[in-house]
Amino acid sequence: MATCSEDGCENEAAVRVYVPWEADRDVCTAHARAIVQSEGVVAEPLEGSEKNWR
């Protein structure tokens, strides 16, 4: 699995976030929770990432 794309984060990516004003990226569940609070952001679980959901 890939690592979270957020700076300084070493958790495994579990979610792809589609952010209209930025590039799409794969992030860990903790960062996904924060990012999806913005209007217009869509989150999609990555296939095979079930073990990383916490």
C-alpha positions in Angstrom: 0.0 0.0 0.0 1.0 3.6 -0.5 1.8 6.1 2.2 -0.5 9.0 3.0 0.3 12.0 0.7 0.1 14.6 3.4 3.4 16.1 4.5 5.0 14.4 7.5 2.4 11.6 7.7 3.7 8.0 7.5 0.4 6.2 7.8 -0.9 4.0 5.0 -3.3 5.6 2.5 -6.8 4.2 2.7 -8.9 6.9 1.0 -8.7 8.8 -2.3 -10.0 12.4 -1.9 -11.3 14.4 -4.8 -10.8 18.1 -4.0 -12.1 20.5 -6.6 -9.5 23.2 -6.0 -6.5 20.8 -5.5 -5.1 17.6 -7.0 -6.8 14.3 -6.1 -4.7 12.4 -3.6 -4.6 9.3 -1.5 -4.5 9.9 2.3 -4.9 8.0 5.6 -8.3 7.9 7.3 -7.3 10.6 9.8 -6.5 13.1 7.1 -9.5 12.1 5.1 -11.8 12.9 8.0 -10.5 16.4 8.2 -10.4 17.0 4.4 -13.9 15.9 3.7 -15.3 18.5 6.1 -15.0 21.0 3.2 -17.9 21.4 0.9 -17.5 19.7 -2.5 -14.9 17.2 -1.4 -15.6 13.5 -2.2 -13.9 10.6 -0.5 -13.6 7.0 -2.0 -12.2 4.1 0.0 -9.1 2.5 -1.7 -9.6 -1.1 -2.7 -7.8 -3.4 -0.3 -7.5 -0.8 2.4 -10.0 -2.3 4.9 -7.3 -3.0 7.5 -6.4 0.7 7.6 -9.8 2.0 8.6 -9.7 3.1 12.2 
